[in-house]
Amino acid sequence: MPRVTMPAQAPAPGHGRLVIDTVDGPMDVAARNVARFEGAGSQPTRSGPLCRTPCVVDLPLGRYTLFLSGLAQDPSRGDVVSVEVHPGVTVIRRAPGKYETPEYLPAAPITLVVGGGIGTVAGAAVMGGGEAAGGGVLLGTGVALTIGGLITWPRRATQQDGSSTTWNEPLTTAVPTVEEPR
């Protein structure tokens, strides 16, 4: 848990303090409150940018959806997590998920497969012309390049789900206590 500066004043009545941390470095956080059904007179859902982790914010009590996005250096980082803000301090520490988009026209594997195909056909033609040694080497090289291109061909998109640890503490202006894993 990073050392965050807690505000000196207590949250307003009906509000709780939320400490947000991410384990892989800073992330931008936007929030949307999840309104409970209270009939026709209930207030609409609100959303907007919140902070950059690690951060401390005071929010009205209730359930929120947090949208975490990676900074410009790593756009594959992003996550969504739900949190309930209680009286006192609610702490959430998130190991964000990761999504890697596949490469659709990978240059290196395409080059290997095309070059391997050409080498295989050329090797077979040379062998058919009576030059077994040279044709065999060319054929073997072509097959090896084709197999290498197919092995290195990108796979489907990969997704790793994130994980959170959330806990509540009484309201103080001190930093919430956390035991770091060893």
N, C-alpha and C positions, 0 to 999 in steps of 0.2 A: 504494500500500500504506500503510495507516495505521500510525502508530507504535504498536505494541502492547508492553506490558511483558512480557518473557519471564521465566518463573520462574528464580530463581537456582540452584535445584537441578536436576540432570539427571533425566530421566524414569526411572521404575523399570525394572529389567531386563525385556526383552520388550515394552517400551512405546516409542512414538514420540510426538513433539510435532506437533500439528496446529494450524496457523494458518488461521483462516477469515475471509474478508473478502467483503463484497458491495459492488458499485459504487454501488447506489442508496440507500445509507443502511442503518441497522440492521435486522436481521431476527432473529427467534428461530429457533434451530436445535435440532432433535431428531435423534437418531442411532439407527440400528439396525445392529448388526454382522451381516455376512453370513457365516455360519458355513460353512466348507468341510466337505464330507462326510468324516467321520473314522470312520465306522462307528457301531455302536449306542451306544458310550460317549461320543459327542461331546456337548458342552455345548449347551443350547438357545440360540436367538437371543435377544439382549438388546436392549432399546430404551428410550429415555427422553429427557427434555429435556437439552440439552447446554450451550448458552450463547446470548448475544446478540452478534451481530457488531458490530465486529471482536473476535475473541477468540482465546485460546490455550488448548488443552486437551491433556493427555497421555492417550493411549489405547493399549490393547494393539495390537500390530502386527496388521494384517489389513485386510480390505475392509469398508467401511461405506457405508450409504446415509444421506445427510443430507437431512432434510426442512426446508426453509427456509420460514418463513411471515412474511408482512408484518405489521406492527404494526397496531393497531386503526384507524389513520387511512386505511389503504389495503388493504382485505381482498382486492383483486384480485391482489396480489403473493403469489406462492408458487412453490416450485420443489422439485424432487427431483434430487439429484446423487449419483453414486457416487465414492468416493475410496478409495485404498489408502494406509494409514498405514505408512510405512517407518521404519527406524532413522534417527535424526537428526530433521530438521524437514521436514515436508510442508506446503507452502503451497498453499492453494486460494483463488483469487479468482473470484468468481461474479457474472456479470451475470444476475440472475434473470429467468425468463420471466414472462409476464403473461397472464392469462386474463380476458376481459371477457364477462360473461354478458349475453345480449340482454335488452332490456326487453320484456315480453310484452304489456302493454296500455299503449302509449305515449299519454299524454293529448293532447299537442299534435298529432301526426299524425292521430289519430282525429278530433279536433275539426275539423281542416282538411278532411279527406275528407268528413265528414258535412256540414259547412257548405258545402263546394263542391258536393256532391250536391244539397243543398236549393237553392242558388243556381242551379245549372244547370237544375233542373226548373222553378223559379220563372221564370227568364229565358225558357225555352222557352214556358211558359204565357203570359207577358206578350207575347212576340212573336206567338204564335198569336192573341192578342186584338187584334192590330192596332197595338200600340205597339212598332215595330221598334227605335227608338233606345234606349229604356229597357230593353227586353227583351234587346237585343244586349249592352249593358253588363253587365247582371245575368248573362246567360249566359256571357260572357267571364270575368267575375270568378269565377263558379262553377267553370268549367273550370280556371282558374289555381289556385284554392284546392285543387281535387282533385289536380292534378298536384303542387303543392307538398307536400301531405300524403303522397302516394305516394313522392316523392323523399326526404322526411325520415323515412320509415318505417324503424325500426331493422333492421339486417341480422342475419345469424346471429352466433353467438358468435365472437369472435376469440381466437386463441391465438398467442402469440409464444414460441418456445422459448428457453431460457436458454443461456448459453455459459460455459465455465470455462477458466481457465488454471491448471495445476497443475505444481509443480516441487518438487524436494527439495534441501535444503542440509544441510551437516554441522551437527551439534549444537554450538551456542554459546549464550551468553546474550544475544547481540546481536540486534538487529532484522534479519530477513531483508532482503537488499538487493533493491530493485526499481527498474527504470527506468520512470518514468511515461511513457505515450504522449504525444506532442506533438501 
